[in-house]
Amino acid sequence: MSKEINKMIKSSYEISKKLTPDNHIIYTDIVCYLRCSSLDEPQAEEAIQEILDMFLRAQDKGESIDSIIGDDYKKFCDSIILSYEPKVFTRSKILLFINTFIYCIFVLWIFDIVFSMIIRKSVVLDYSVTLDFIIMNVIITLGAFIIVKYFGKNSFELTKCSRLHKFKFFILFCTIFLIPIALVPLLRL
């Protein structure tokens, strides 16, 4: 992620604090949906800033968000995405995916080293990367990507769920995600 994109995200976040609680919920769902869409990062952040400006103008005029964009927020977002004519694979998307993937593998590698040190109760100086470690880390990383995409694409529906349903859903995803993480060190014993 470039410094410019980071700056745009921070700026949008600070400005979004001016939204009313109801408008902020809608805005957050739209942000999740657009960031997990087929838009490039600059396109998504540009659209998010324009939507935030639109929300704030409507709020200042005392208008509801539904009167501005309609009550089907997903359809509104899809029309924005189509207006950019996004490409499925672009150089920046591929580089971002590779960068994120390598970062995730590195974090999991550090986790594995620390966990190995805890089990052995000594500093690990003879650490070796095995095939099971690589396979499990690829599965975990791809699982994380899938979970993030799922939550982003279903943000509007998930907002409408009860707190209990959200909690159960969260526990289910965490369990599914943590089982492979726990298996990596156990496979090495």
GIHUHU-V704210 format. One record per pair of residues at least 4 apart in sequence whose C-alpha atoms are under 6 Angstrom apart, sorted by the first residue. I is the first residue (numbers start at 1). J is the second residue. Records with the same first field share a line. If there is no record, write none. Layout:
BEGIN
I->J / J
END
This chain:
BEGIN
12->16
19->23 / 24
20->24
24->28
29->155 / 156
32->152
33->152 / 153
34->44
35->44
36->149 / 152
39->43 / 44 / 86
55->59
58->63
59->63
66->70 / 71
92->96
95->99
97->101
105->109
112->116
117->121 / 122 / 123 / 124
132->136
137->141
139->143
146->150
149->153
151->155
173->177
174->178
183->187
END
